[in-house]
Amino acid sequence: MKPELLRYLRCPQSGQILVLETSDTITTPDLESSREIKEGWLVSEDGQHRYPIRNSIPRFVPESNYADNFGMQWNHFAKTQLDSHSGHPISAKRFWKATNWNSDEMKKCWVLDVGCGSGRFAEIALGTGAQVVALDYSSAVDACYANLKHYPNLHVVQGDIYALPFAPESFTFVYSLGVLQHTPDVSKAFAALPPLLAEEGQICVDYYEKSLKSQLLPKYWLRPLTKQMDKERLFSLVRNAVTVLLPISRTLGHIPLTGNLLKRLIPVANYEGILPLTETQLQEWALLDTFDWLSPIYDNPQTASTVRLWLEQAGLKDIEVLKAGHLVGRGRKF
Ligand SMILES: C[S@@+](CC[C@H](N)C(=O)[O-])C[C@H]1O[C@@H](n2cnc3c(N)ncnc32)[C@H](O)[C@@H]1O
């Protein structure tokens, strides 16, 4: 953790400022801003609540929680979807298409990534020169930190969207991509974000879209069983299934006219013809995303009208709700 993060942090239980207790500050001699506090404690002003800093990451949540599947997933596939690793601007395209933000405006601002996973979108935000706080509930934060710690403008926090450890109005940009549908109360999860925006600050969130077509996806027939399974067992099952199902899906996908429809019947993430991946990457992304479909405890798609209502209820202006791959909602604080 870098010392400059401290002024934005608050005790998630009491809202009090936090005091740093540490004997272990690593200072890079030539670069003041790259000081890292590797181990220590953050203590609420009244001394009632203590939060550890472990492996440079302040931790505000229990080690094990409902997002353990994501911790496993993002530590296993730590680099898979990072553009710097895949060699393709897939995450960048999704980020800019969803947010429509101006990279020059982001430079030097404080930006919050809620549900950062292993950091595919944080990497894009960091590239603008912004100070990026990447937060996740799960041990995905360890993968994110390992991936991106060479950025002097990175700050990683393990925390819960329902008890965010930040002062109100701390951020000029807040985004949460691929996350909110995986929380138990999606409306409450969204409502936690606008209070963190500074005046004129901008927010962008996305969701799986709720529609008849999406409800018929075969993952929804399987999830009642798979979401309850032991994650290691499910992972090995998915690994075996993908070796069989991916070739079937690819064969169906090549059938003229009906191919795209037919391949939707096979419960495997098949990006052939959709993303510019090599053969090895196609297999790896298939395993990652098929596990990502089947393992989360929560999968709550939303409609455009609900997303608009939440943005309005939060008192935002310049509201836009659109389909940009996923269902995207954007707005700006008055
Ligand atoms: C599908 S992953 C998306 C990760 C990343 N945004 C991406 O698109 O690669 C969803 C992430 O949301 C996180 N998450 C779920 N519930 C959360 C909560 N209550 N607070 C913070 N993060 C949460 C999970 O741990 C997981 O890393």
The ligand as an SDF file (V2000), in Angstrom:
LIG
                    3D

 27 29  0  0  0  0  0  0  0  0999 V2000
  -16.6440  -11.8970  -13.2270 C   0  0  0  0  0  0  0  0  0  0  0  0
  -15.4670  -11.2030  -12.1470 S   0  0  0  0  0  0  0  0  0  0  0  0
  -15.0120   -9.7310  -13.0590 C   0  0  0  0  0  0  0  0  0  0  0  0
  -13.6330   -9.2300  -12.7260 C   0  0  0  0  0  0  0  0  0  0  0  0
  -13.1620   -8.0670  -13.6100 C   0  0  0  0  0  0  0  0  0  0  0  0
  -13.9690   -6.8940  -13.4570 N   0  0  0  0  0  0  0  0  0  0  0  0
  -13.1430   -8.5310  -15.0410 C   0  0  0  0  0  0  0  0  0  0  0  0
  -14.0790   -8.2250  -15.7680 O   0  0  0  0  0  0  0  0  0  0  0  0
  -12.2040   -9.2640  -15.3980 O   0  0  0  0  0  0  0  0  0  0  0  0
  -16.4500  -10.5180  -10.8360 C   0  0  0  0  0  0  0  0  0  0  0  0
  -15.5990   -9.9560   -9.6930 C   0  0  0  0  0  0  0  0  0  0  0  0
  -16.4530   -9.2950   -8.7480 O   0  0  0  0  0  0  0  0  0  0  0  0
  -15.9250   -9.5310   -7.4620 C   0  0  0  0  0  0  0  0  0  0  0  0
  -16.9710   -9.3270   -6.4540 N   0  0  0  0  0  0  0  0  0  0  0  0
  -18.0730  -10.0780   -6.2460 C   0  0  0  0  0  0  0  0  0  0  0  0
  -18.7460   -9.6100   -5.1760 N   0  0  0  0  0  0  0  0  0  0  0  0
  -18.0610   -8.5300   -4.7150 C   0  0  0  0  0  0  0  0  0  0  0  0
  -18.2510   -7.6380   -3.6180 C   0  0  0  0  0  0  0  0  0  0  0  0
  -19.2650   -7.7840   -2.7650 N   0  0  0  0  0  0  0  0  0  0  0  0
  -17.3610   -6.6410   -3.4510 N   0  0  0  0  0  0  0  0  0  0  0  0
  -16.3010   -6.4980   -4.3100 C   0  0  0  0  0  0  0  0  0  0  0  0
  -16.0560   -7.3420   -5.3360 N   0  0  0  0  0  0  0  0  0  0  0  0
  -16.9290   -8.3370   -5.5420 C   0  0  0  0  0  0  0  0  0  0  0  0
  -15.4450  -10.9720   -7.5380 C   0  0  0  0  0  0  0  0  0  0  0  0
  -14.5400  -11.3090   -6.5280 O   0  0  0  0  0  0  0  0  0  0  0  0
  -14.8520  -11.0400   -8.9470 C   0  0  0  0  0  0  0  0  0  0  0  0
  -13.4710  -10.8140   -8.9760 O   0  0  0  0  0  0  0  0  0  0  0  0
  1  2  1  0
  2  3  1  0
  2 10  1  0
  3  4  1  0
  4  5  1  0
  5  6  1  0
  5  7  1  0
  7  8  2  0
  7  9  1  0
 10 11  1  0
 11 12  1  0
 11 26  1  0
 12 13  1  0
 13 14  1  0
 13 24  1  0
 14 15  1  0
 14 23  1  0
 15 16  2  0
 16 17  1  0
 17 18  1  0
 17 23  2  0
 18 19  1  0
 18 20  2  0
 20 21  1  0
 21 22  2  0
 22 23  1  0
 24 25  1  0
 24 26  1  0
 26 27  1  0
M  CHG  2   2   1   9  -1
M  END
$$$$
